[in-house]
Amino acid sequence: MAKKAKKRKIVHWEKSHDKELRTHSKAKTPVAKIAKLTKRTIGALRQRALKLGIPLGHRR
């Protein structure tokens, strides 16, 4: 018997989410920490940052 794929809940990005992502980018917060705080995947955060043209994933 084949396993069924999980249905993913689609969460749309709002202006407040973009603002929060910009704030974390300026504060150089690690991506893993942002992912836990926003309950989004690291990939989703990186894609959104790329679309907004902001740096993400700072190394110290």
Secondary structure as GFF3:
##gff-version 3
##sequence-region A 1 60
A	DSSP	alpha_helix	15	26	.	.	.	ID=ss1
A	DSSP	alpha_helix	31	38	.	.	.	ID=ss2
A	DSSP	alpha_helix	42	52	.	.	.	ID=ss3
###
